[in-house]
Amino acid sequence: MTAYDALDAWINDHFDEEVRYLQALVRIPTDTPPGDNAPHAERTAELLAEMGLVADRHPVPADQVRDYGLRSLTNLIVRRRYDAAGPVIALNAHGDVVPPGEGWQHDPYGAEIDDGRLYGRAAAVSKSDFATYTFAVRALESLGLPLKGGVELHFTYDEEFGGELGPGWLLRQDLTRPDLLLAAGFSYQVVTAHNGCLQMEVTVHGKMAHAAIPDTGIDALQGAVVLLNALYARNLAYREVCSQVPGIRHPYLNVGRIDGGTNTNVVPGKVVFKLDRRMIPEEDPVAVEQEIRDVIAQAAATVPGIQVDIKRLLLAKALKPLPGHEALVAALQRHAQAVFGEPIPTSGTPLYTDVRLYGEHGIPAAIYGAGPRTVLESNAKRADEHLVLDDLKRATQVVARTLLDLLRRD
């Protein structure tokens, strides 16, 4: 029996325990908003302690959490040091999720298993990789082989709001500085790049008036329509800006929320909309933001009387491959092909993730974990999100094998 066979056998023998662990994590809601996620971190730390893994709790100060629009947030770090020589590899997954929404056929917090699939909010993204990474580390240590370097589990709770109080906060506080990072992903591709994201809030000010005498007011909604048309027209031009990264196509813009007006019989005096501009890795975020501001200003100048305020909500830079990630990526691909029986390509993703925050600190990274071929297939952020349990088992094997390759003493 090879060491890889021994890892696979341990994971197979303990898989029912791994599934129960994931079920326990899914059954504790972490809807963000409202973002009251410290209780989930506390329960996760208790479950880890039962497995002999001590988690350092790092609560973010309450005023910072409140100012960010959340209620409570505690990040966890499990530190396993094997030898002073060798790399420290961090494994990061986030526990916060969007609210479940409507249309579920399964209890979003029931963690029900049906036909080999585990259903629940965050079953696929990304509480699944709390389980993948925890049991990969346990499998690695079960071999009793001499290891170098170390492993850290980073379980954080701010990905849905941009990660600044999750990995970003841990890194700024100098609570961690790993040599390599592996972050939550799906099983059939190794992701080495992702889009950036600019989110902005645009407030259009007009003047309220009675709908019977609209000429006495300035319609903020009509002004907002002019701005929206100008912004959406940019999507046609963005289609001509193609990324060279496989899996990433072109930039695009979306307006995800609009609020405004007072009543149906009142000319609206204020309208607020929030936009999301996805940036391919080749784009300059500063230039992208300036272009959006210019488009809005030019459109607003054509509507007499309105005033416009623009506030940046988020600027998430794209992830680009950093030198030093090659050995991690090669090991993931090699073992994924062996376990899944098919080539596992490297690619980019149009999503943006917390991984960029590690990249901004010069930490080479890859994205790989338990999940299907596409986000759509998992129903992530939709009703009946689910994870195929066989993907969970095999991804755990791939990660455990990869850690062995990188940390086993020569």
C-alpha positions as CSV (number, residue, x, y, z in Angstrom):
1,M,0.0,0.0,0.0
2,T,1.4,3.4,-1.0
3,A,1.0,6.5,1.2
4,Y,-1.6,7.7,-1.2
5,D,-3.6,4.5,-0.8
6,A,-3.4,4.9,2.9
7,L,-4.8,8.4,2.7
8,D,-7.6,7.3,0.5
9,A,-8.4,4.4,2.9
10,W,-8.5,6.6,5.9
11,I,-10.8,9.1,4.2
12,N,-13.1,6.3,3.1
13,D,-13.2,4.8,6.6
14,H,-14.0,8.2,8.1
15,F,-16.3,9.5,5.4
16,D,-19.5,9.1,7.4
17,E,-17.9,11.3,10.1
18,E,-17.0,13.9,7.5
19,V,-20.5,14.0,6.2
20,R,-21.9,14.4,9.8
21,Y,-19.5,17.3,10.3
22,L,-20.7,19.0,7.2
23,Q,-24.3,18.5,8.1
24,A,-23.7,20.1,11.5
25,L,-22.2,23.1,9.8
26,V,-25.0,23.5,7.3
27,R,-27.7,23.3,10.0
28,I,-26.4,26.5,11.7
29,P,-27.7,29.5,9.6
30,T,-25.1,32.1,8.5
31,D,-27.2,34.3,6.4
32,T,-25.3,37.4,5.4
33,P,-27.0,39.8,5.7
34,P,-27.7,40.1,8.6
35,G,-24.3,38.5,9.3
36,D,-24.6,37.2,12.8
37,N,-22.0,34.6,12.3
38,A,-20.0,34.4,15.5
39,P,-22.2,31.5,16.8
40,H,-21.3,29.4,13.8
41,A,-17.6,30.0,14.4
42,E,-18.0,29.0,18.0
43,R,-19.7,25.8,17.1
44,T,-17.2,25.0,14.4
45,A,-14.4,25.5,17.0
46,E,-16.1,23.1,19.3
47,L,-16.5,20.5,16.6
48,L,-12.8,20.9,15.6
49,A,-11.7,20.5,19.3
50,E,-13.6,17.2,19.4
51,M,-11.3,16.1,16.6
52,G,-8.2,17.3,18.3
53,L,-7.8,20.4,16.3
54,V,-7.5,23.6,18.4
55,A,-8.9,26.7,16.7
56,D,-7.7,30.2,17.6
57,R,-10.7,32.4,17.8
58,H,-10.2,35.9,16.3
59,P,-13.3,38.1,16.9
60,V,-13.4,41.3,14.9
61,P,-14.1,44.3,17.1
62,A,-17.8,45.0,17.4
63,D,-17.7,48.6,16.1
64,Q,-15.9,47.5,12.9
65,V,-18.5,44.8,12.3
66,R,-21.4,47.1,12.9
67,D,-19.9,49.8,10.7
68,Y,-19.6,47.2,8.0
69,G,-23.3,46.3,8.2
70,L,-22.9,43.0,10.0
71,R,-23.8,41.8,13.5
72,S,-21.0,39.5,14.7
73,L,-17.9,38.0,13.2
74,T,-15.3,35.6,14.5
75,N,-12.6,34.2,12.3
76,L,-10.9,30.9,13.1
77,I,-7.3,29.7,12.5
78,V,-6.2,26.2,13.2
79,R,-2.4,26.0,13.2
80,R,-0.5,22.7,12.7
81,R,3.3,23.1,12.8
82,Y,5.4,20.0,11.8
83,D,8.9,21.5,11.3
84,A,10.4,24.9,11.1
85,A,11.7,24.1,7.6
86,G,9.2,23.9,4.8
87,P,6.2,25.9,3.6
88,V,3.2,26.8,5.6
89,I,0.1,26.1,3.5
90,A,-3.2,27.8,4.4
91,L,-6.5,26.3,3.5
92,N,-9.3,28.9,3.4
93,A,-13.1,28.4,3.2
94,H,-15.9,30.9,4.1
95,G,-18.9,30.1,6.2
96,D,-21.1,33.2,5.5
97,V,-23.8,32.7,2.8
98,V,-26.5,34.7,1.1
99,P,-30.0,34.1,2.6
100,P,-31.8,31.0,1.1
101,G,-34.6,32.8,-0.7
102,E,-37.7,31.1,-2.0
103,G,-38.4,27.9,-4.0
104,W,-36.7,25.3,-1.9
105,Q,-37.9,21.7,-2.1
106,H,-35.5,20.8,0.7
107,D,-35.1,22.5,4.1
108,P,-32.2,25.0,3.4
109,Y,-30.9,24.2,6.9
110,G,-31.9,20.5,7.1
111,A,-28.7,19.1,5.5
112,E,-30.9,16.4,4.1
113,I,-29.2,13.6,2.0
114,D,-31.2,12.5,-1.1
115,D,-29.8,10.3,-3.9
116,G,-26.2,10.9,-2.9
117,R,-26.6,14.6,-2.6
118,L,-26.5,16.8,0.5
119,Y,-28.9,19.7,0.3
120,G,-28.7,23.0,2.1
121,R,-27.5,26.6,2.0
122,A,-23.7,26.6,1.8
123,A,-23.6,22.8,1.2
124,A,-21.5,23.6,-2.0
125,V,-20.2,27.1,-1.3
126,S,-18.4,26.8,0.9
127,K,-19.0,24.9,4.1
128,S,-18.3,21.8,2.0
129,D,-14.6,22.8,2.1
130,F,-14.6,23.2,5.9
131,A,-15.1,19.5,5.7
132,T,-12.7,18.9,2.8
133,Y,-9.8,20.7,4.4
134,T,-10.4,19.5,7.9
135,F,-10.5,15.8,6.9
136,A,-7.6,16.2,4.5
137,V,-5.4,17.5,7.3
138,R,-6.6,14.7,9.6
139,A,-5.9,12.1,6.9
140,L,-2.4,13.5,6.4
141,E,-1.6,13.4,10.1
142,S,-3.0,9.9,10.4
143,L,0.0,8.5,8.4
144,G,2.4,9.4,11.1
145,L,5.0,10.3,8.5
146,P,7.7,13.0,9.2
147,L,6.4,16.2,7.7
148,K,8.0,19.6,7.1
149,G,6.4,23.1,7.3
150,G,2.9,23.3,8.5
151,V,-0.8,23.7,7.7
152,E,-3.3,26.4,8.7
153,L,-7.1,26.1,8.4
154,H,-8.6,29.6,7.9
155,F,-12.4,29.5,8.4
156,T,-13.7,33.1,7.8
157,Y,-17.1,34.8,7.6
158,D,-17.0,37.8,5.3
159,E,-16.8,36.6,1.7
160,E,-20.3,37.8,0.8
161,F,-19.3,41.3,1.9
162,G,-16.0,41.3,0.2
163,G,-13.6,39.6,2.7
164,E,-12.1,42.7,4.3
165,L,-13.2,41.5,7.8
166,G,-12.3,37.9,7.0
167,P,-9.0,37.1,5.4
168,G,-8.3,40.8,4.8
169,W,-8.6,41.5,8.5
170,L,-6.5,38.5,9.5
171,L,-3.7,39.5,7.1
172,R,-3.8,43.2,8.1
173,Q,-3.5,42.2,11.8
174,D,-0.5,40.0,11.0
175,L,-2.3,37.0,12.5
176,T,-1.1,34.9,9.6
177,R,1.3,35.0,6.7
178,P,1.3,31.6,4.9
179,D,3.6,30.7,2.1
180,L,0.9,29.1,-0.1
181,L,-2.9,29.2,-0.1
182,L,-5.5,26.8,-1.2
183,A,-9.1,28.2,-1.2
184,A,-12.5,26.7,-1.6
185,G,-13.5,25.7,-5.1
186,F,-14.9,22.9,-7.2
187,S,-13.5,19.5,-8.0
188,Y,-13.2,19.5,-11.8
189,Q,-11.0,22.5,-12.3
190,V,-8.0,24.2,-10.6
191,V,-8.6,27.9,-10.7
192,T,-5.6,30.3,-10.8
193,A,-7.2,33.6,-11.8
194,H,-10.5,35.4,-11.3
195,N,-12.3,38.6,-12.2
196,G,-12.2,41.7,-10.1
197,C,-15.3,43.5,-9.0
198,L,-16.3,47.2,-8.6
199,Q,-19.5,48.0,-6.7
200,M,-20.9,51.5,-6.5
201,E,-23.9,53.2,-5.1
202,V,-25.4,56.0,-7.3
203,T,-27.9,58.5,-5.8
204,V,-29.9,60.6,-8.1
205,H,-31.4,63.7,-6.5
206,G,-34.4,65.5,-8.0
207,K,-37.3,67.4,-6.4
208,M,-40.5,65.9,-5.1
209,A,-43.8,67.2,-6.4
210,H,-47.5,66.2,-6.5
211,A,-48.1,63.9,-9.4
212,A,-51.0,66.2,-10.5
213,I,-48.5,69.0,-11.1
214,P,-45.3,67.2,-12.1
215,D,-43.8,70.3,-13.7
216,T,-43.1,71.7,-10.3
217,G,-40.7,68.9,-9.5
218,I,-37.7,67.2,-11.0
219,D,-38.2,63.5,-11.6
220,A,-35.2,61.6,-10.1
221,L,-36.4,58.4,-11.6
222,Q,-36.5,59.7,-15.1
223,G,-33.0,61.0,-14.5
224,A,-31.9,57.6,-13.2
225,V,-33.3,55.9,-16.3
226,V,-31.1,58.1,-18.5
227,L,-28.1,57.0,-16.4
228,L,-29.1,53.4,-16.5
229,N,-29.4,53.3,-20.2
230,A,-26.0,54.9,-20.6
231,L,-24.4,52.4,-18.3
232,Y,-26.1,49.3,-19.8
233,A,-25.1,50.5,-23.3
234,R,-21.5,50.0,-22.2
235,N,-22.1,46.2,-22.0
236,L,-22.1,46.2,-25.8
237,A,-18.6,47.6,-25.9
238,Y,-17.4,45.3,-23.1
239,R,-18.2,42.3,-25.3
240,E,-15.3,43.4,-27.5
241,V,-12.8,43.3,-24.7
242,C,-11.9,39.7,-24.4
243,S,-9.7,38.1,-21.7
244,Q,-6.9,35.8,-22.6
245,V,-7.6,33.7,-19.4
246,P,-9.5,30.4,-20.2
247,G,-12.8,30.5,-18.3
248,I,-13.1,34.3,-18.3
249,R,-14.8,36.0,-21.3
250,H,-15.3,39.8,-21.1
251,P,-16.2,42.6,-18.6
252,Y,-19.8,43.2,-17.9
253,L,-22.0,45.5,-15.8
254,N,-25.1,44.7,-13.8
255,V,-27.5,46.9,-11.7
256,G,-28.7,44.7,-8.9
257,R,-30.8,47.0,-6.8
258,I,-32.9,50.1,-7.2
259,D,-34.7,52.1,-4.4
260,G,-36.6,55.3,-4.5
261,G,-39.7,57.4,-4.5
262,T,-42.3,58.1,-1.9
263,N,-45.7,57.1,-3.2
264,T,-47.4,56.4,-6.5
265,N,-48.9,59.9,-6.5
266,V,-45.6,61.7,-5.9
267,V,-42.9,62.7,-8.4
268,P,-39.8,60.8,-6.9
269,G,-37.2,63.2,-5.4
270,K,-34.5,60.6,-4.9
271,V,-33.5,57.3,-6.5
272,V,-30.6,55.1,-5.4
273,F,-29.2,52.2,-7.5
274,K,-26.3,49.9,-6.9
275,L,-24.1,48.6,-9.7
276,D,-21.7,45.8,-10.1
277,R,-18.9,46.0,-12.7
278,R,-16.9,42.8,-13.2
279,M,-13.3,43.4,-14.4
280,I,-11.2,40.9,-16.3
281,P,-7.7,40.3,-15.0
282,E,-6.2,42.4,-17.8
283,E,-8.1,45.6,-16.8
284,D,-6.9,48.5,-14.6
285,P,-9.3,49.0,-11.7
286,V,-8.5,52.7,-11.5
287,A,-9.3,53.2,-15.2
288,V,-12.5,51.2,-14.9
289,E,-13.8,53.2,-12.0
290,Q,-13.0,56.5,-13.8
291,E,-14.8,55.3,-16.9
292,I,-18.0,54.5,-14.9
293,R,-17.9,57.9,-13.2
294,D,-17.4,59.6,-16.6
295,V,-20.3,57.8,-18.2
296,I,-22.6,58.8,-15.3
297,A,-21.5,62.4,-15.4
298,Q,-22.0,62.7,-19.1
299,A,-25.5,61.2,-18.9
300,A,-26.4,63.3,-15.9
301,A,-25.4,66.5,-17.8
302,T,-28.3,65.8,-20.3
303,V,-31.0,65.9,-17.6
304,P,-31.6,69.4,-16.3
305,G,-32.0,69.8,-12.5
306,I,-30.7,66.5,-11.2
307,Q,-27.7,66.0,-9.0
308,V,-25.8,62.8,-8.7
309,D,-23.7,61.4,-5.8
310,I,-21.5,58.3,-6.4
311,K,-20.0,56.2,-3.6
312,R,-17.7,53.2,-4.1
313,L,-18.9,50.2,-2.1
314,L,-16.3,47.7,-3.0
315,L,-13.2,47.4,-5.1
316,A,-12.1,43.8,-5.3
317,K,-9.0,43.4,-7.5
318,A,-8.7,40.5,-9.9
319,L,-6.6,37.4,-9.0
320,K,-3.6,36.7,-11.2
321,P,-1.2,33.8,-10.9
322,L,1.8,34.6,-8.7
323,P,5.2,32.9,-9.1
324,G,5.5,30.1,-6.6
325,H,2.1,28.6,-7.2
326,E,3.4,26.0,-9.7
327,A,4.1,23.1,-7.4
328,L,0.7,23.5,-5.7
329,V,-1.2,23.6,-9.0
330,A,0.8,20.7,-10.5
331,A,0.1,18.5,-7.5
332,L,-3.6,19.3,-7.5
333,Q,-3.9,18.5,-11.2
334,R,-1.9,15.3,-10.9
335,H,-3.9,13.8,-8.1
336,A,-7.2,15.1,-9.3
337,Q,-6.6,13.3,-12.6
338,A,-5.7,10.1,-10.7
339,V,-8.7,10.3,-8.4
340,F,-11.4,11.5,-10.9
341,G,-10.0,9.6,-13.9
342,E,-9.9,12.6,-16.2
343,P,-7.7,15.6,-16.9
344,I,-8.4,18.6,-14.6
345,P,-7.6,21.8,-16.3
346,T,-6.4,25.1,-14.9
347,S,-8.7,28.0,-15.7
348,G,-10.0,31.4,-14.5
349,T,-13.5,32.1,-13.1
350,P,-15.7,35.1,-13.6
351,L,-16.4,35.1,-9.9
352,Y,-14.4,37.2,-7.4
353,T,-13.2,35.6,-4.2
354,D,-11.3,36.2,-1.0
355,V,-8.3,34.7,-2.6
356,R,-7.4,38.0,-4.2
357,L,-6.7,39.3,-0.6
358,Y,-4.0,36.7,-0.2
359,G,-2.6,37.6,-3.6
360,E,-2.4,41.2,-2.7
361,H,-0.1,40.2,0.1
362,G,2.1,38.2,-2.3
363,I,0.9,34.8,-1.3
364,P,0.7,32.3,-4.3
365,A,-2.7,30.6,-4.4
366,A,-4.9,28.2,-6.2
367,I,-8.7,27.5,-5.8
368,Y,-9.8,23.8,-5.5
369,G,-12.3,22.0,-3.3
370,A,-15.5,20.0,-3.4
371,G,-18.1,20.7,-6.0
372,P,-19.5,20.1,-9.5
373,R,-18.3,21.3,-12.8
374,T,-20.1,24.6,-12.7
375,V,-21.6,27.0,-10.1
376,L,-25.0,26.6,-11.9
377,E,-24.9,22.9,-11.5
378,S,-24.6,23.2,-7.7
379,N,-27.5,25.7,-7.4
380,A,-25.1,27.9,-5.4
381,K,-27.0,31.0,-4.3
382,R,-30.2,29.5,-5.6
383,A,-32.9,27.2,-4.2
384,D,-31.9,23.6,-3.4
385,E,-28.1,24.2,-3.3
386,H,-26.5,20.8,-3.0
387,L,-23.3,18.8,-3.0
388,V,-22.7,15.4,-4.6
389,L,-21.1,13.4,-1.7
390,D,-18.9,11.5,-4.0
391,D,-17.3,14.8,-5.1
392,L,-16.7,15.6,-1.4
393,K,-14.9,12.3,-0.8
394,R,-12.7,12.5,-3.9
395,A,-11.8,16.2,-3.4
396,T,-10.7,15.4,0.2
397,Q,-8.5,12.7,-1.3
398,V,-7.0,15.1,-3.8
399,V,-6.3,17.8,-1.2
400,A,-4.8,15.2,1.3
401,R,-2.5,13.8,-1.4
402,T,-1.4,17.3,-2.4
403,L,-0.5,18.2,1.1
404,L,1.5,15.1,1.4
405,D,3.5,15.9,-1.7
406,L,4.3,19.4,-0.5
407,L,4.9,18.7,3.2
408,R,6.5,15.2,3.3
409,R,10.2,15.3,4.2
410,D,12.5,14.2,1.5
